[in-house]
Amino acid sequence: MATDELVQIRNQIDEIDEQVIKLIAKRYKLVKQAAYHKTNQQDVAAPARVEQVIAKVKKIADKNGMQSSIVEELYRKMIARFIEEERKEFEEFVSLGEMKNNEW
């Protein structure tokens, strides 16, 4: 049986999880919006930008007493999935643009 303190800790974790998911969802929406401002698949993948983000979040992790390797692993996985979704959005945008151009 969980102690009262453990229950409180778990409740705090649950609250943080909700906040984290809301922020990830917001980030996801912005990533999808970014697809409309890119001109090719290389722009979508943006390896230099990925490394810039990784370096930035590792520094943030260090400043907050978090193991930067954990943050790097999480972000690399999240970014990889977001790039997949952004590619889909980009391809859909491009195909719609081509369809519109062919209609003229």
C-alpha positions as CSV (number, residue, x, y, z in Angstrom):
1,M,0.0,0.0,0.0
2,A,1.3,3.4,-1.0
3,T,2.1,5.9,1.7
4,D,0.4,9.3,1.7
5,E,3.7,10.9,0.7
6,L,4.0,8.5,-2.2
7,V,0.5,9.3,-3.3
8,Q,1.3,13.0,-3.3
9,I,4.4,12.5,-5.3
10,R,2.5,10.4,-7.8
11,N,-0.1,13.1,-8.1
12,Q,2.5,15.7,-8.7
13,I,4.1,13.5,-11.4
14,D,0.6,13.1,-13.0
15,E,0.2,16.9,-13.1
16,I,3.6,17.3,-14.6
17,D,2.9,14.6,-17.2
18,E,-0.2,16.6,-18.3
19,Q,1.8,19.8,-18.6
20,V,4.5,18.0,-20.6
21,I,2.1,16.4,-23.0
22,K,0.4,19.8,-23.6
23,L,3.7,21.3,-24.4
24,I,4.7,18.4,-26.7
25,A,1.4,18.7,-28.5
26,K,2.0,22.5,-29.0
27,R,5.5,21.7,-30.3
28,Y,4.0,19.1,-32.7
29,K,1.6,21.6,-34.1
30,L,4.3,24.1,-34.7
31,V,6.5,21.4,-36.4
32,K,3.6,20.6,-38.8
33,Q,3.2,24.3,-39.5
34,A,6.9,24.6,-40.3
35,A,6.4,22.1,-43.2
36,Y,4.5,24.8,-45.1
37,H,7.6,27.1,-45.0
38,K,10.1,24.6,-46.4
39,T,10.9,24.0,-50.1
40,N,12.2,20.4,-50.2
41,Q,12.7,17.2,-48.2
42,Q,16.2,18.3,-47.1
43,D,14.7,21.3,-45.4
44,V,12.2,19.1,-43.6
45,A,15.0,16.8,-42.2
46,A,17.2,19.8,-41.4
47,P,20.1,17.9,-39.7
48,A,21.9,21.0,-38.7
49,R,18.8,22.3,-37.0
50,V,18.4,19.0,-35.2
51,E,21.9,19.2,-33.8
52,Q,21.3,22.8,-32.8
53,V,18.2,21.8,-30.9
54,I,20.0,18.8,-29.3
55,A,22.9,21.0,-28.1
56,K,20.4,23.6,-26.7
57,V,18.3,21.1,-24.8
58,K,21.5,19.4,-23.4
59,K,22.6,22.7,-22.0
60,I,19.1,23.3,-20.5
61,A,19.3,19.8,-18.9
62,D,22.7,20.5,-17.4
63,K,21.5,23.8,-15.9
64,N,18.5,22.0,-14.3
65,G,20.5,19.1,-12.8
66,M,19.2,16.6,-15.4
67,Q,21.4,14.0,-17.2
68,S,21.9,15.5,-20.6
69,S,22.2,12.0,-22.1
70,I,18.6,11.2,-21.1
71,V,17.3,14.5,-22.6
72,E,19.3,13.9,-25.8
73,E,17.8,10.4,-26.2
74,L,14.3,11.6,-25.6
75,Y,14.6,14.6,-28.0
76,R,16.3,12.5,-30.7
77,K,13.3,10.1,-30.7
78,M,10.8,12.8,-30.5
79,I,12.4,14.8,-33.3
80,A,12.7,11.7,-35.5
81,R,9.0,11.1,-35.2
82,F,8.1,14.7,-35.7
83,I,10.2,14.8,-38.9
84,E,8.2,11.8,-40.1
85,E,5.0,13.7,-39.5
86,E,6.4,16.9,-41.0
87,R,7.4,15.0,-44.1
88,K,3.9,13.7,-44.5
89,E,2.6,17.2,-44.1
90,F,5.1,18.6,-46.6
91,E,4.3,15.9,-49.2
92,E,0.6,16.6,-48.8
93,F,1.2,20.3,-49.2
94,V,3.4,19.8,-52.3
95,S,0.9,17.4,-53.9
96,L,-1.9,19.9,-53.3
97,G,0.2,22.6,-54.8
98,E,0.9,20.5,-57.8
99,M,-2.8,19.7,-58.2
100,K,-3.7,23.4,-58.0
101,N,-1.0,24.2,-60.6
102,N,-2.2,21.5,-62.9
103,E,-5.7,22.9,-62.8
104,W,-4.6,26.2,-64.4
